[in-house]
């Protein structure tokens, strides 16, 4: 067997594999000999079928199978020994004139090669890492929400500005009829709220859906319509009032503190606010870190310049799926996946050059941490090590879960690496201003 490579350019190569009869003949003869021992052919006793008949019936199929196995093994070994970093998989070149009656065969494969490039984490412009803090207004609002949640409801005869109103939205043409409980502060305009103040049970209030809520998702839930239908919805609806209540705020006392956090964990309003601040800011860290990870990823993809073997990759995409694609479909798929492929190459290079690895112990520890959080949500605060081991073993028996957790661990390790090595500036900001700055005030 002989394997040669022709480099077309820095990103494309063709590998030629020449196979001779001596490379496969012994294997083929042994398989055919084994077939002869077990073959059932009418007119012959088992094990006494003439070899010429066995070769005639099975020879070509065995030859093709063994040559293909030999070819794949040789190609994989060659790519490993030559340390070739290929993208996708080798693509066999079409051979319409292949003669399986010959003793020698030649096969050619196209290769797409990974590009050479350097990664610079220290860009001129610093990437912002947000330190999101819970401000006084947010903490006070959360305290009030807790008081409302555990407060008592008392019936009212007429609607006041802070009433809780239960009723039904209705529009016969669109077949809308949905019962909801709402508060007036959710509506976008003050004019809408004024229509409700002073109304009684049984009254029906005519409303326009356009501009009723600031967020279309609130309107979607209020009317119980689909995500597609709610955007641009401009119809009249009637809201018929069935119940009016006022929610009395729960006292900020030890009974409430114990309901919220467990017996004796919080013993004063000061401790309550400190606890709310601590819990909120723990959650903010996850959002801030995810934003940083996204921004560094975006920076790396935009700033790290290299070419890809685009033509090869489109051809590979065209032929690698369950259903073959045409050229336009393959081009479209490539354009969708190009950014992700670029980041995969950058990520792989960073991990290799900086010895960032994920092993089974990392995955197991991450699974245990996830399990502890989930168990705590159901009141199991101190699971034993054996419980964690047993549950994590069950979780990690699922390969999809292993892959998902592994990807999370990679992200965590890269995030720590970026925080240390990238050009990052820290900005302290309230959650409200973070949402405005990052998402354009869309919560």
C-alpha positions as CSV (number, residue, x, y, z in Angstrom):
1,X,0.0,0.0,0.0
2,X,1.2,3.5,-0.8
3,X,-0.3,6.8,0.4
4,X,0.7,10.1,-1.1
5,X,-0.5,13.7,-0.6
6,X,-0.6,16.6,-3.0
7,X,-1.2,20.0,-1.3
8,X,-3.4,22.1,-3.6
9,X,-2.9,25.2,-1.4
10,X,-2.7,26.0,2.3
11,X,-6.3,24.8,2.9
12,X,-6.8,22.0,0.4
13,X,-5.1,18.7,-0.4
14,X,-5.7,15.5,-2.2
15,X,-4.6,12.1,-0.7
16,X,-4.1,9.2,-3.0
17,X,-4.2,5.6,-1.6
18,X,-2.9,2.8,-3.8
19,X,-3.8,-0.7,-2.7
20,X,-2.2,-3.9,-4.1
21,X,-3.4,-7.5,-4.1
22,X,-0.9,-8.4,-1.4
23,X,-2.6,-5.8,1.0
24,X,-5.9,-7.6,1.0
25,X,-5.6,-11.1,-0.5
26,X,-4.8,-13.1,2.7
27,X,-7.8,-11.5,4.5
28,X,-10.2,-12.1,1.7
29,X,-9.0,-15.8,1.3
30,X,-9.5,-16.4,5.0
31,X,-13.0,-15.0,5.0
32,X,-14.0,-17.0,1.9
33,X,-12.5,-20.1,3.5
34,X,-14.6,-19.5,6.6
35,X,-17.7,-19.1,4.3
36,X,-16.9,-22.4,2.6
37,X,-17.1,-24.2,6.0
38,X,-20.6,-22.9,6.7
39,X,-22.1,-22.3,3.2
40,X,-25.4,-24.1,2.5
41,X,-25.5,-24.7,-1.3
42,X,-27.9,-27.3,-2.8
43,X,-26.1,-30.4,-4.0
44,X,-23.2,-30.1,-1.7
45,X,-22.5,-31.2,1.9
46,X,-21.8,-28.5,4.4
47,X,-18.1,-27.7,4.4
48,X,-17.5,-29.4,1.0
49,X,-18.6,-26.7,-1.4
50,X,-15.9,-26.1,-4.1
51,X,-13.9,-23.0,-3.4
52,X,-14.5,-21.8,-7.0
53,X,-18.3,-21.7,-6.3
54,X,-17.8,-19.8,-3.0
55,X,-15.6,-17.2,-4.8
56,X,-18.2,-16.9,-7.6
57,X,-21.0,-16.3,-5.1
58,X,-19.3,-14.2,-2.4
59,X,-15.9,-13.2,-3.7
60,X,-16.6,-9.7,-5.1
61,X,-18.7,-8.6,-2.1
62,X,-16.0,-9.8,0.4
63,X,-13.3,-8.0,-1.7
64,X,-15.2,-4.7,-1.8
65,X,-15.9,-4.9,1.9
66,X,-12.3,-5.7,2.9
67,X,-10.8,-3.1,0.6
68,X,-13.1,-0.4,2.0
69,X,-12.2,-1.4,5.6
70,X,-8.5,-1.4,4.7
71,X,-8.9,2.0,3.0
72,X,-10.6,3.6,6.0
73,X,-8.1,2.2,8.5
74,X,-5.1,3.3,6.3
75,X,-6.5,6.8,5.8
76,X,-7.3,7.4,9.5
77,X,-3.8,6.1,10.5
78,X,-2.2,8.4,7.9
79,X,-4.1,11.5,9.1
80,X,-3.1,10.7,12.7
81,X,0.6,10.0,11.9
82,X,0.9,13.1,9.7
83,X,-0.8,15.2,12.3
84,X,-3.1,16.7,9.7
85,X,-5.8,18.9,11.2
86,X,-8.7,18.4,8.8
87,X,-12.1,20.0,8.8
88,X,-15.1,17.8,8.2
89,X,-14.2,14.4,6.8
90,X,-12.2,13.3,3.8
91,X,-14.4,13.3,0.6
92,X,-13.8,10.5,-1.8
93,X,-13.4,11.7,-5.4
94,X,-15.9,10.1,-7.9
95,X,-14.5,7.1,-9.7
96,X,-16.9,5.9,-12.4
97,X,-14.3,3.6,-14.0
98,X,-13.3,1.6,-10.9
99,X,-12.7,-2.0,-12.0
100,X,-13.2,-4.5,-9.1
101,X,-12.0,-7.3,-11.3
102,X,-8.5,-5.7,-11.2
103,X,-5.9,-6.7,-8.7
104,X,-4.8,-3.1,-7.7
105,X,-6.9,-0.1,-6.9
106,X,-6.3,3.6,-6.5
107,X,-8.5,6.0,-4.5
108,X,-8.4,9.7,-4.1
109,X,-9.8,11.9,-1.2
110,X,-10.2,15.6,-1.0
111,X,-9.1,17.2,2.4
112,X,-10.1,20.5,3.9
113,X,-7.2,21.7,6.1
114,X,-7.6,23.8,9.2
115,X,-6.0,27.3,8.8
116,X,-3.0,28.6,10.6
117,X,-3.7,31.7,12.7
118,X,-2.9,33.6,15.9
119,X,-5.3,34.7,18.6
120,X,-4.9,38.1,20.3
121,X,-7.0,38.4,23.5
122,X,-5.7,41.9,24.3
123,X,-7.7,44.0,21.9
124,X,-7.3,47.8,21.9
125,X,-10.9,48.3,23.1
126,X,-11.6,46.8,26.5
127,X,-14.6,44.5,26.8
128,X,-17.0,45.5,29.6
129,X,-17.7,43.0,32.4
130,X,-20.7,44.3,34.3
131,X,-20.9,44.2,38.1
132,X,-24.7,44.2,38.5
133,X,-25.8,45.5,41.9
134,X,-29.3,45.5,43.5
135,X,-30.1,49.1,44.3
136,X,-32.4,50.4,47.1
137,X,-35.4,50.7,44.8
138,X,-35.1,47.1,43.6
139,X,-34.7,45.8,47.2
140,X,-37.7,47.9,48.4
141,X,-39.8,46.7,45.5
142,X,-38.9,43.1,46.2
143,X,-39.8,43.6,49.9
144,X,-43.2,45.0,48.8
145,X,-43.8,42.1,46.4
146,X,-43.1,39.6,49.2
147,X,-45.5,41.5,51.5
148,X,-48.2,41.3,48.7
149,X,-47.5,37.7,48.0
150,X,-48.2,36.8,51.7
151,X,-50.7,39.5,52.3
152,X,-54.5,39.0,52.8
153,X,-57.1,39.9,50.2
154,X,-60.2,41.9,51.1
155,X,-63.1,42.4,48.8
156,X,-63.9,45.9,47.4
157,X,-67.0,47.4,45.9
158,X,-65.3,49.7,43.4
159,X,-61.9,49.6,41.8
160,X,-59.1,51.8,43.2
161,X,-55.7,52.4,41.7
162,X,-54.0,49.6,43.7
163,X,-56.9,47.0,43.4
164,X,-56.4,43.5,42.1
165,X,-59.1,42.9,39.4
166,X,-60.4,39.6,38.1
167,X,-62.3,39.6,34.9
168,X,-62.6,38.3,31.3
169,X,-61.2,39.7,28.1
170,X,-63.6,38.9,25.2
171,X,-63.7,39.4,21.4
172,X,-66.2,37.3,19.5
173,X,-64.6,37.8,16.0
174,X,-61.2,36.5,17.2
175,X,-62.8,34.0,19.5
176,X,-61.0,35.5,22.5
177,X,-62.4,34.7,25.9
178,X,-59.9,34.6,28.7
179,X,-60.2,35.1,32.5
180,X,-57.2,36.9,34.2
181,X,-56.3,38.7,37.4
182,X,-54.5,42.0,36.8
183,X,-53.4,45.2,38.4
184,X,-53.6,48.7,36.8
185,X,-49.9,49.4,36.9
186,X,-49.3,46.8,34.2
187,X,-51.1,48.9,31.6
188,X,-49.0,51.1,29.4
189,X,-51.0,54.4,29.6
190,X,-52.6,56.2,32.5
191,X,-55.8,56.7,30.3
192,X,-56.5,53.0,30.4
193,X,-56.1,52.8,34.2
194,X,-58.5,55.8,34.6
195,X,-61.2,53.8,32.8
196,X,-61.1,51.2,35.5
197,X,-61.0,53.4,38.6
198,X,-64.5,53.6,40.1
199,X,-65.9,50.6,38.1
200,X,-67.9,47.8,39.9
201,X,-68.3,44.1,39.6
202,X,-70.4,43.4,36.4
203,X,-69.2,46.5,34.6
204,X,-67.7,46.0,31.1
205,X,-64.9,48.2,29.9
206,X,-64.1,48.6,26.2
207,X,-60.3,48.6,25.4
208,X,-58.1,48.7,22.3
209,X,-55.3,46.1,22.2
210,X,-52.9,48.4,20.4
211,X,-50.8,50.0,23.1
212,X,-52.6,48.3,25.9
213,X,-49.4,46.8,27.4
214,X,-45.7,47.9,27.0
215,X,-44.7,44.3,26.2
216,X,-46.6,42.2,23.6
217,X,-45.9,39.1,25.8
218,X,-48.1,40.6,28.6
219,X,-50.9,41.0,26.0
220,X,-50.3,37.5,24.7
221,X,-50.9,36.1,28.2
222,X,-53.8,38.4,29.0
223,X,-55.7,37.4,25.8
224,X,-54.3,33.9,25.6
225,X,-53.4,34.2,21.9
226,X,-50.4,32.9,20.1
227,X,-47.0,34.5,19.8
228,X,-47.5,35.1,16.1
229,X,-51.0,36.5,16.4
230,X,-50.2,39.0,19.2
231,X,-47.6,41.1,17.2
232,X,-49.4,44.0,15.6
233,X,-52.8,43.0,17.0
234,X,-55.2,46.0,16.8
235,X,-58.7,45.0,17.9
236,X,-61.4,46.1,20.4
237,X,-61.8,43.9,23.4
238,X,-64.3,44.0,26.3
239,X,-63.1,43.4,29.9
240,X,-66.0,42.3,32.2
241,X,-65.2,42.6,35.9
242,X,-66.1,39.6,38.1
243,X,-64.1,40.3,41.3
244,X,-62.4,43.3,42.9
245,X,-60.0,42.9,45.8
246,X,-57.5,44.9,47.8
247,X,-54.3,43.1,48.9
248,X,-53.3,44.1,52.4
249,X,-49.5,43.9,52.8
250,X,-48.2,41.3,55.2
251,X,-46.4,42.6,58.3
252,X,-42.6,42.5,58.2
253,X,-42.4,40.2,61.2
254,X,-40.7,37.0,62.2
255,X,-43.6,34.9,61.0
256,X,-43.0,36.3,57.4
257,X,-39.3,36.0,57.6
258,X,-39.6,32.3,58.6
259,X,-42.0,31.6,55.8
260,X,-39.6,33.2,53.3
261,X,-36.2,31.8,54.4
262,X,-36.8,29.2,57.1
263,X,-36.9,29.4,60.8
264,X,-34.4,31.9,62.3
265,X,-32.4,32.6,59.1
266,X,-33.6,36.2,59.0
267,X,-34.6,38.1,62.1
268,X,-34.9,41.7,61.1
269,X,-35.9,44.0,58.2
270,X,-32.2,44.9,57.8
271,X,-31.2,41.2,57.5
272,X,-34.2,40.7,55.1
273,X,-32.9,43.4,52.8
274,X,-29.3,42.2,53.0
275,X,-30.5,38.6,52.1
276,X,-32.6,39.9,49.1
277,X,-29.5,41.9,47.9
278,X,-27.2,38.9,48.3
279,X,-29.6,36.4,46.5
280,X,-30.3,38.9,43.7
281,X,-26.7,39.7,43.1
282,X,-25.8,36.0,42.9
283,X,-28.3,35.6,40.1
284,X,-26.9,38.7,38.4
285,X,-23.4,37.2,38.3
286,X,-24.7,34.5,35.9
287,X,-26.2,37.1,33.6
288,X,-23.1,39.2,33.7
289,X,-20.8,36.3,33.1
290,X,-22.9,35.1,30.2
291,X,-22.8,38.6,28.7
292,X,-19.0,38.7,29.0
293,X,-18.7,35.2,27.4
294,X,-20.9,36.3,24.5
295,X,-18.9,39.6,24.0
296,X,-15.5,37.9,24.2
297,X,-16.7,35.2,21.7
298,X,-18.0,38.0,19.4
299,X,-14.7,39.9,19.7
300,X,-12.6,36.8,19.0
301,X,-14.6,35.8,15.9
302,X,-14.5,39.4,14.5
303,X,-10.8,40.1,15.3
304,X,-9.2,36.7,14.4
305,X,-8.8,36.7,10.7
306,X,-8.2,33.5,8.7
307,X,-9.5,31.8,5.5
308,X,-11.5,28.6,5.5
309,X,-11.7,26.0,2.7
310,X,-15.2,27.2,1.9
311,X,-15.7,25.3,-1.3
312,X,-14.6,22.0,0.3
313,X,-16.8,22.6,3.4
314,X,-19.9,23.4,1.2
315,X,-19.3,20.2,-0.7
316,X,-18.9,18.2,2.5
317,X,-22.1,19.7,4.0
318,X,-23.8,18.8,0.7
319,X,-23.0,15.1,1.1
320,X,-22.6,14.5,4.8
321,X,-26.3,14.6,6.0
322,X,-28.9,11.9,5.9
323,X,-30.4,13.6,2.8
324,X,-28.1,15.1,0.1
325,X,-28.5,18.9,-0.4
326,X,-28.2,20.8,-3.6
327,X,-25.5,23.4,-4.1
328,X,-27.6,26.4,-3.0
329,X,-28.9,24.6,0.2
330,X,-25.3,23.6,1.1
331,X,-24.1,27.2,0.6
332,X,-26.9,28.4,2.8
333,X,-26.1,25.9,5.5
334,X,-22.4,26.8,5.4
335,X,-23.1,30.5,5.7
336,X,-25.3,29.7,8.8
337,X,-22.6,27.6,10.5
338,X,-19.5,29.5,9.4
339,X,-19.3,31.8,12.5
340,X,-19.7,28.8,14.8
341,X,-17.0,26.9,13.0
342,X,-14.6,29.8,13.3
343,X,-15.2,30.1,17.0
344,X,-14.7,26.3,17.4
345,X,-11.3,26.6,15.8
346,X,-10.4,29.6,17.9
347,X,-11.6,27.9,21.1
348,X,-9.7,24.7,20.3
349,X,-6.5,26.7,19.7
350,X,-6.8,28.6,22.9
351,X,-7.5,25.4,24.9
352,X,-4.6,23.6,23.3
353,X,-2.1,26.4,23.7
354,X,-3.1,27.1,27.3
355,X,-3.5,23.5,28.4
356,X,-7.2,24.0,29.2
357,X,-8.7,20.5,29.6
358,X,-11.9,18.9,30.7
359,X,-11.7,15.5,32.3
360,X,-14.3,13.1,33.7
361,X,-13.7,14.4,37.3
362,X,-14.5,17.9,36.2
363,X,-17.8,16.7,34.6
364,X,-18.6,14.6,37.7
365,X,-18.1,17.5,40.1
366,X,-20.2,19.8,37.9
367,X,-23.0,17.2,37.8
368,X,-22.9,17.0,41.6
369,X,-23.0,20.8,42.0
370,X,-26.1,20.9,39.7
371,X,-27.7,18.1,41.6
372,X,-27.1,19.8,45.0
373,X,-28.8,23.0,43.7
374,X,-31.8,21.0,42.4
375,X,-32.2,19.1,45.7
376,X,-32.0,22.3,47.7
377,X,-35.0,23.6,45.7
378,X,-37.0,20.7,47.2
379,X,-35.7,21.3,50.8
380,X,-32.9,18.7,50.8
381,X,-30.1,21.0,51.9
382,X,-27.4,18.5,52.9
383,X,-27.4,15.4,50.7
384,X,-24.8,12.8,51.5
385,X,-21.8,12.1,49.3
386,X,-23.2,8.7,48.5
387,X,-26.5,10.2,47.3
388,X,-24.6,12.7,45.1
389,X,-22.4,9.9,43.7
390,X,-25.4,7.6,42.9
391,X,-27.5,10.4,41.3
392,X,-24.6,11.7,39.3
393,X,-23.8,8.2,38.0
394,X,-27.3,7.9,36.7
395,X,-27.1,11.4,35.1
396,X,-23.8,10.6,33.5
397,X,-25.0,7.3,32.0
398,X,-26.8,9.5,29.5
399,X,-24.3,10.6,26.8
400,X,-26.4,13.7,25.9
401,X,-26.1,14.8,29.5
402,X,-22.4,14.2,29.5
403,X,-22.0,16.3,26.4
404,X,-24.2,19.1,27.8
405,X,-22.3,19.2,31.1
406,X,-19.0,19.0,29.4
407,X,-19.8,22.0,27.3
408,X,-20.8,23.9,30.4
409,X,-17.5,23.1,32.1
410,X,-15.6,24.2,29.0
411,X,-17.5,27.5,29.1
412,X,-16.7,28.0,32.8
413,X,-13.0,27.3,32.3
414,X,-12.8,29.6,29.3
415,X,-14.7,32.3,31.1
416,X,-12.1,32.1,34.0
417,X,-9.3,32.3,31.4
418,X,-10.8,35.3,29.6
419,X,-11.3,37.1,32.9
420,X,-7.5,36.7,33.6
421,X,-6.1,37.2,30.1
422,X,-8.5,39.4,28.0
423,X,-8.6,43.2,27.9
424,X,-11.6,43.7,30.3
425,X,-12.9,46.6,32.2
426,X,-15.4,46.4,35.1
427,X,-18.5,48.5,35.2
428,X,-20.8,48.7,38.2
429,X,-24.4,49.1,37.2
430,X,-27.9,48.6,38.6
431,X,-30.0,45.8,37.1
432,X,-32.4,48.2,35.6
433,X,-29.7,50.1,33.8
434,X,-28.0,46.9,32.8
435,X,-31.2,45.8,31.0
436,X,-31.5,49.2,29.3
437,X,-27.8,49.3,28.2
438,X,-27.6,45.7,27.0
439,X,-31.1,44.8,25.8
440,X,-32.5,48.2,24.9
441,X,-34.9,48.3,27.9
442,X,-36.6,45.0,26.8
443,X,-36.9,42.8,29.9
